Amino acid sequence: MRKTVTYIFSIIILSSCGPTEELVVPPDPPVEEPFSAFEMLWATRVDFEKEVVGTDNTLEYGDHMLVGGDIGDPATIKAFNKMTGQKDWEYVYEALGNSEIYYALLVDKHYVAVTGRAIFVYDLEARAVLWTYGFIDEGGYQRSKGPVHHDGRIYIEVISNGIHAPDRLSEMMSFDLLTGDRRIDYHAPTDSLGGKNLSPPVFYTDAELGKELMIMNERHYALRPPEDSRQDMIAIDTETGEIVWRAKDVTAEFASNGSHPPVLYKDIVITGAAWRIHALDAKTGEKLWSYSFDYPWSIWNKTNHLVHGDRLYVNNGQHDVTCLDPSTGQLLWNNPEGGANCTDNMVYYEKEDLLVFTAWGYGSVMILDALTGKTVHRERSYANSSYNNDVVYDEERDLFFTSSYKHAIAFRVHRP
């Protein structure tokens, strides 16, 4: 009887409260993903049989990102699908022995590769080697720095008489891209200043004189310590082989900028030397301006200078990335932590006005505001493996590619 009375009383109370309202539980607030300027698309092991792979070559062609093989391997080209990351094919040039690719560049469909023993050109469409030249076996040479491409020819410095010999002879050799026909374009013999080194060349056309000039750095005292070295810049008439001008003592000590060609801005040729950037008249070799940095000398060899529009971007191996006006040498900005020992090429991302590159010294992919120098993002590593290779860009797909010591990687970049 007591349970019944309680039940009836409960009904009366509930009835007096009017219609019941549905209990609404507020949803959890949305979780916003943290913004990142670096968006990884895929990462694929370069070699599943090796924990660490040392390679210095990242290129892109057609549907594929191209990566070289490991140190001590035969010359190897690995092709990863740009959209999926799958390794679609691999070429191993076993006839050259264990001689990995040190330098590589792409000219149309032609993959130009330089190993410790040889240079060869691989047709990426035909999947075949067009020609090979053995520096040691065929010419008794040792290869040095390069290569660069100009007007259907591949240019590279070669050294005879032994790379460490006092009477070493440095020469600029060039090859026809398609046939391999070769010639010597400039001799830099030993003189009273000792053996020499040549940087890769840049080419300038003097419209007034109707001449094409091959311009490069020439380092004297090649076997002496850096503080005893001297750096000239020379311009060679490509038709006659004659020296048109020589700028002596661009620096009288700490010669540098030997691994990359000088760069051109209109009629100005620009190079690094010691702790300075120098600009010369490309027609005459007259010195126009110099910009001095307040840090110790460095080699200017790891990263080539980049000219984009009316801006010059440089990194000399210190942590600084600097932007100068190439016409005057005026400082536009300096980022003292922009990226130590940047790899060979900075990429200017026009869509967002960003600089994208790998700082080998940081083991990171760096994204800098190209207009202000501000660091937008530093991508430090992936799977506990630091980044160590050039960044390359596919404009059609709006994709960047690079690699670490373990993975080939594709990514996109976003401005905050």
C-alpha positions as CSV (number, residue, x, y, z in Angstrom):
1,M,0.0,0.0,0.0
2,R,2.9,2.3,0.8
3,K,4.5,1.7,-2.6
4,T,1.3,2.5,-4.4
5,V,0.8,5.8,-2.5
6,T,4.3,6.9,-3.4
7,Y,3.8,6.0,-7.0
8,I,0.6,8.1,-7.2
9,F,2.2,11.0,-5.5
10,S,5.1,11.0,-8.0
11,I,2.7,11.1,-10.9
12,I,0.8,14.1,-9.4
13,I,4.1,16.0,-8.9
14,L,5.3,15.3,-12.5
15,S,1.9,16.2,-13.9
16,S,2.0,19.5,-12.2
17,C,5.3,20.4,-13.8
18,G,3.9,20.5,-17.3
19,P,5.5,18.9,-20.4
20,T,9.0,17.5,-19.8
21,E,11.9,19.1,-21.8
22,E,14.5,16.9,-23.5
23,L,17.9,17.1,-21.9
24,V,20.4,18.7,-24.3
25,V,24.1,17.8,-23.8
26,P,26.4,20.4,-25.4
27,P,28.9,18.8,-27.8
28,D,32.6,18.9,-27.1
29,P,34.3,22.0,-28.6
30,P,35.9,21.3,-32.0
31,V,39.6,20.4,-31.8
32,E,41.6,22.6,-34.1
33,E,44.6,21.0,-35.7
34,P,47.7,23.1,-35.1
35,F,48.7,25.0,-38.3
36,S,51.8,23.8,-40.0
37,A,53.5,25.5,-43.0
38,F,55.0,22.0,-43.8
39,E,52.4,19.4,-44.9
40,M,53.9,16.0,-45.6
41,L,52.3,14.1,-48.4
42,W,54.2,10.8,-48.2
43,A,57.5,9.4,-46.9
44,T,59.1,6.2,-48.4
45,R,62.2,4.4,-47.3
46,V,65.0,5.0,-49.8
47,D,66.4,1.6,-49.2
48,F,64.6,-1.0,-47.0
49,E,67.7,-3.0,-46.5
50,K,69.7,0.0,-45.1
51,E,69.1,2.0,-42.0
52,V,71.0,5.0,-43.2
53,V,71.5,6.1,-46.9
54,G,73.9,8.8,-47.8
55,T,73.0,10.5,-51.1
56,D,73.4,14.0,-52.4
57,N,71.1,14.1,-55.3
58,T,67.4,15.0,-55.4
59,L,65.8,15.8,-58.8
60,E,62.3,15.6,-60.3
61,Y,61.2,14.7,-63.8
62,G,57.7,13.9,-65.2
63,D,55.9,11.7,-62.7
64,H,58.9,10.9,-60.6
65,M,61.1,12.1,-57.8
66,L,64.7,10.9,-58.5
67,V,67.2,10.0,-55.7
68,G,70.7,8.7,-56.0
69,G,72.1,5.6,-54.3
70,D,74.1,5.2,-51.2
71,I,77.8,6.0,-50.6
72,G,79.9,3.1,-51.8
73,D,77.1,1.7,-54.1
74,P,77.3,1.5,-57.8
75,A,75.9,4.6,-59.6
76,T,72.1,4.3,-58.9
77,I,69.0,6.2,-59.8
78,K,65.8,5.5,-57.9
79,A,62.5,6.8,-59.2
80,F,59.6,7.4,-56.7
81,N,56.1,8.2,-57.9
82,K,55.4,11.8,-57.1
83,M,51.8,11.2,-55.9
84,T,52.0,7.9,-54.1
85,G,55.7,7.6,-53.0
86,Q,55.9,4.1,-54.5
87,K,59.3,3.3,-56.0
88,D,58.4,2.6,-59.6
89,W,61.9,1.7,-61.0
90,E,65.6,1.7,-60.3
91,Y,68.6,1.8,-62.5
92,V,72.0,0.5,-61.4
93,Y,75.1,1.2,-63.5
94,E,77.1,-1.8,-62.4
95,A,79.8,-1.4,-65.1
96,L,81.3,1.5,-63.2
97,G,81.9,-0.5,-60.1
98,N,81.2,0.9,-56.6
99,S,81.3,4.5,-57.7
100,E,78.3,6.4,-56.4
101,I,76.9,9.5,-58.0
102,Y,78.4,12.7,-56.5
103,Y,76.7,15.3,-58.7
104,A,73.6,15.1,-60.8
105,L,71.7,17.6,-62.9
106,L,68.7,17.3,-65.2
107,V,68.6,18.7,-68.8
108,D,65.2,18.0,-70.3
109,K,64.9,14.2,-70.2
110,H,68.6,13.7,-69.7
111,Y,70.0,12.8,-66.3
112,V,73.6,13.9,-66.1
113,A,75.6,12.0,-63.5
114,V,79.1,12.4,-62.2
115,T,80.8,9.7,-60.1
116,G,84.3,9.5,-58.8
117,R,85.4,7.7,-62.0
118,A,83.1,8.8,-64.8
119,I,80.5,11.1,-66.2
120,F,77.5,9.6,-68.0
121,V,74.1,10.7,-69.4
122,Y,71.0,8.6,-68.9
123,D,67.9,9.1,-71.1
124,L,65.0,8.9,-68.7
125,E,62.5,8.2,-71.4
126,A,64.5,5.5,-73.2
127,R,65.8,4.2,-69.9
128,A,69.3,3.9,-71.4
129,V,72.8,5.3,-71.1
130,L,73.6,7.6,-74.0
131,W,77.3,7.8,-73.4
132,T,80.0,7.5,-70.7
133,Y,83.4,9.0,-70.3
134,G,85.8,7.5,-67.7
135,F,87.9,10.4,-66.2
136,I,90.5,8.0,-64.9
137,D,90.4,5.1,-67.3
138,E,90.1,7.1,-70.5
139,G,91.8,10.4,-69.8
140,G,93.9,9.9,-66.7
141,Y,92.0,12.8,-65.0
142,Q,90.4,13.2,-61.7
143,R,87.0,14.9,-61.7
144,S,86.5,17.9,-59.6
145,K,83.4,20.2,-59.2
146,G,80.4,20.6,-61.4
147,P,78.8,19.9,-63.7
148,V,76.8,22.8,-65.3
149,H,74.9,22.8,-68.5
150,H,75.0,25.6,-71.2
151,D,73.8,25.5,-74.8
152,G,73.8,21.8,-75.2
153,R,77.2,21.2,-73.5
154,I,78.1,19.9,-70.0
155,Y,81.0,21.7,-68.3
156,I,83.1,20.3,-65.5
157,E,86.6,20.9,-64.1
158,V,89.1,18.1,-64.4
159,I,92.6,17.8,-62.9
160,S,95.6,16.0,-64.3
161,N,99.0,15.2,-62.8
162,G,97.3,14.2,-59.5
163,I,95.0,16.3,-57.4
164,H,97.6,16.8,-54.7
165,A,100.6,17.3,-57.0
166,P,102.4,20.6,-57.0
167,D,102.3,20.7,-60.8
168,R,98.7,19.8,-61.0
169,L,96.9,21.1,-64.1
170,S,93.3,22.2,-63.9
171,E,91.2,22.4,-67.0
172,M,87.6,23.2,-67.9
173,M,86.3,20.3,-70.0
174,S,83.0,20.2,-71.8
175,F,80.9,17.5,-73.4
176,D,78.2,17.5,-76.0
177,L,75.1,16.5,-74.1
178,L,73.8,14.0,-76.7
179,T,77.0,12.5,-78.1
180,G,79.7,12.9,-75.4
181,D,82.1,14.6,-77.8
182,R,84.5,16.5,-75.6
183,R,86.9,19.4,-75.7
184,I,89.1,21.4,-73.4
185,D,87.8,25.0,-73.1
186,Y,90.4,26.5,-70.7
187,H,93.8,25.4,-69.3
188,A,94.8,26.7,-65.9
189,P,98.4,25.5,-65.7
190,T,100.7,25.8,-62.7
191,D,102.6,29.1,-62.5
192,S,104.6,31.0,-59.9
193,L,101.5,31.1,-57.7
194,G,101.1,27.3,-57.7
195,G,98.4,25.0,-58.8
196,K,94.9,26.3,-59.4
197,N,91.3,25.4,-58.9
198,L,88.4,26.5,-61.1
199,S,84.8,27.0,-60.1
200,P,82.0,25.9,-62.5
201,P,81.4,28.7,-65.0
202,V,78.5,31.0,-65.7
203,F,77.9,32.4,-69.2
204,Y,77.2,36.0,-70.2
205,T,76.5,37.4,-73.7
206,D,78.0,40.8,-74.4
207,A,75.6,42.1,-77.0
208,E,77.7,45.2,-77.8
209,L,80.8,43.2,-78.6
210,G,78.9,40.2,-79.9
211,K,80.8,37.9,-77.6
212,E,79.8,35.2,-75.2
213,L,81.9,35.0,-72.1
214,M,82.5,32.1,-69.8
215,I,83.1,33.5,-66.3
216,M,84.5,31.6,-63.4
217,N,86.5,31.9,-60.2
218,E,90.2,30.9,-60.4
219,R,91.8,30.0,-57.1
220,H,95.6,30.2,-56.8
221,Y,97.7,28.3,-54.2
222,A,95.3,25.5,-54.5
223,L,97.3,23.3,-52.2
224,R,98.0,25.9,-49.6
225,P,95.9,26.6,-46.4
226,P,92.9,28.8,-47.0
227,E,94.5,31.9,-45.4
228,D,97.3,31.7,-48.0
229,S,95.0,31.3,-51.0
230,R,94.1,34.0,-53.6
231,Q,91.0,34.3,-55.8
232,D,90.7,35.9,-59.2
233,M,87.8,36.0,-61.5
234,I,88.3,35.4,-65.3
235,A,86.2,35.8,-68.4
236,I,87.0,33.6,-71.4
237,D,85.7,34.2,-75.0
238,T,83.9,31.0,-75.7
239,E,84.7,31.2,-79.4
240,T,88.4,31.9,-79.3
241,G,89.4,30.7,-75.8
242,E,91.1,34.0,-75.1
243,I,91.0,35.7,-71.7
244,V,88.9,38.9,-72.2
245,W,89.4,40.1,-68.6
246,R,90.9,39.1,-65.3
247,A,89.9,40.6,-62.0
248,K,92.9,40.0,-59.8
249,D,92.6,39.5,-56.1
250,V,88.9,39.4,-55.7
251,T,90.2,38.2,-52.4
252,A,93.9,37.9,-51.4
253,E,93.1,35.3,-48.7
254,F,90.5,32.7,-48.0
255,A,89.6,32.0,-51.6
256,S,86.2,30.3,-51.8
257,N,83.0,29.9,-53.9
258,G,84.7,27.1,-55.8
259,S,81.9,24.5,-55.9
260,H,79.2,26.7,-57.7
261,P,79.3,29.1,-60.6
262,P,79.1,32.9,-60.0
263,V,75.6,34.3,-60.6
264,L,74.4,37.0,-63.0
265,Y,72.1,40.0,-62.4
266,K,71.7,41.9,-65.6
267,D,75.3,43.0,-66.5
268,I,76.6,42.2,-63.0
269,V,78.4,39.0,-62.1
270,I,78.4,38.1,-58.3
271,T,80.5,35.8,-56.2
272,G,81.4,35.1,-52.6
273,A,85.0,35.3,-51.3
274,A,86.2,35.1,-47.7
275,W,83.6,37.0,-45.6
276,R,82.3,39.2,-48.4
277,I,80.0,39.2,-51.5
278,H,81.6,40.9,-54.5
279,A,79.9,42.3,-57.7
280,L,81.8,42.9,-60.9
281,D,80.9,44.3,-64.3
282,A,80.4,41.3,-66.5
283,K,81.7,43.1,-69.5
284,T,84.9,44.5,-68.0
285,G,85.6,42.8,-64.7
286,E,85.5,46.2,-62.9
287,K,84.6,45.8,-59.2
288,L,81.3,47.5,-58.5
289,W,80.5,46.8,-54.9
290,S,81.3,44.5,-52.0
291,Y,79.3,43.6,-48.9
292,S,81.2,42.5,-45.8
293,F,79.7,40.2,-43.1
294,D,80.6,40.5,-39.4
295,Y,81.2,36.8,-39.0
296,P,84.4,34.8,-39.7
297,W,85.3,33.7,-43.2
298,S,83.6,30.8,-44.7
299,I,83.7,28.8,-47.9
300,W,80.7,29.9,-49.9
301,N,80.7,26.4,-51.4
302,K,77.7,24.6,-49.8
303,T,75.0,26.9,-51.2
304,N,74.8,28.7,-54.5
305,H,73.6,32.3,-54.5
306,L,70.1,32.8,-55.7
307,V,68.9,35.8,-57.8
308,H,65.2,36.3,-57.9
309,G,63.8,39.5,-59.4
310,D,65.7,42.4,-57.8
311,R,66.9,40.4,-54.8
312,L,70.0,38.3,-54.0
313,Y,69.8,35.5,-51.4
314,V,73.1,34.1,-50.0
315,N,74.3,31.7,-47.3
316,N,78.0,31.1,-46.8
317,G,78.0,28.2,-44.4
318,Q,77.3,30.2,-41.2
319,H,73.8,30.3,-39.8
320,D,72.9,33.5,-41.6
321,V,70.7,33.7,-44.6
322,T,70.9,37.2,-46.1
323,C,69.1,39.2,-48.8
324,L,70.9,42.0,-50.7
325,D,70.1,44.4,-53.4
326,P,72.1,42.9,-56.3
327,S,72.5,46.3,-58.0
328,T,74.1,48.1,-55.0
329,G,74.9,45.5,-52.4
330,Q,72.5,47.2,-49.9
331,L,71.4,44.9,-47.1
332,L,67.7,44.2,-47.3
333,W,67.5,41.7,-44.4
334,N,69.5,39.2,-42.5
335,N,68.2,36.2,-40.6
336,P,71.1,35.2,-38.2
337,E,69.4,31.7,-37.6
338,G,68.1,31.2,-41.2
339,G,69.9,28.0,-41.8
340,A,73.4,26.7,-41.3
341,N,75.1,25.1,-44.3
342,C,72.2,25.2,-46.7
343,T,72.3,22.6,-49.4
344,D,73.0,23.5,-53.0
345,N,69.9,25.3,-54.1
346,M,67.4,27.5,-52.4
347,V,63.9,27.4,-54.0
348,Y,61.9,30.6,-54.4
349,Y,58.2,29.6,-54.0
350,E,56.6,32.4,-56.0
351,K,53.0,31.4,-55.1
352,E,53.7,32.5,-51.4
353,D,56.9,34.5,-51.7
354,L,58.8,32.0,-49.5
355,L,62.3,30.5,-49.6
356,V,62.2,26.7,-49.2
357,F,65.5,24.8,-48.7
358,T,67.3,22.3,-46.6
359,A,69.8,23.5,-44.0
360,W,72.2,20.5,-43.7
361,G,73.7,22.1,-40.6
362,Y,70.4,22.1,-38.9
363,G,69.2,18.8,-40.4
364,S,66.0,20.6,-41.2
365,V,63.8,21.9,-44.0
366,M,63.6,25.7,-43.7
367,I,60.8,27.9,-44.8
368,L,61.6,31.7,-44.7
369,D,59.6,34.7,-45.7
370,A,61.5,35.8,-48.8
371,L,60.4,39.5,-48.3
372,T,61.2,39.9,-44.7
373,G,63.6,37.0,-43.8
374,K,61.4,35.8,-40.9
375,T,61.6,32.1,-40.2
376,V,58.1,30.8,-41.0
377,H,58.8,27.1,-40.1
378,R,61.6,24.7,-39.4
379,E,60.9,21.0,-40.0
380,R,63.5,19.3,-38.0
381,S,63.4,15.6,-38.9
382,Y,61.2,12.7,-39.8
383,A,61.3,9.3,-38.0
384,N,64.4,10.4,-36.1
385,S,66.3,11.1,-39.3
386,S,67.4,14.6,-40.2
387,Y,67.0,16.1,-43.6
388,N,70.2,16.3,-45.7
389,N,69.4,16.8,-49.4
390,D,68.3,19.6,-51.8
391,V,64.7,20.6,-52.1
392,V,63.2,20.4,-55.6
393,Y,59.8,21.8,-56.7
394,D,57.2,20.6,-59.2
395,E,55.2,23.7,-60.2
396,E,52.5,21.7,-62.0
397,R,51.6,19.6,-58.9
398,D,52.6,22.3,-56.4
399,L,54.7,19.7,-54.6
400,F,58.2,19.8,-53.0
401,F,60.5,16.9,-52.7
402,T,63.6,16.1,-50.6
403,S,65.1,13.3,-48.6
404,S,66.5,12.4,-45.2
405,Y,69.0,9.7,-44.4
406,K,66.2,7.2,-44.5
407,H,63.2,8.5,-46.5
408,A,62.3,10.1,-49.8
409,I,59.7,12.7,-48.9
410,A,57.0,14.8,-50.7
411,F,55.5,17.8,-49.0
412,R,53.4,21.0,-49.6
413,V,54.1,24.4,-48.1
414,H,51.6,26.9,-46.7
415,R,52.0,30.5,-45.6
416,P,50.3,31.2,-42.2
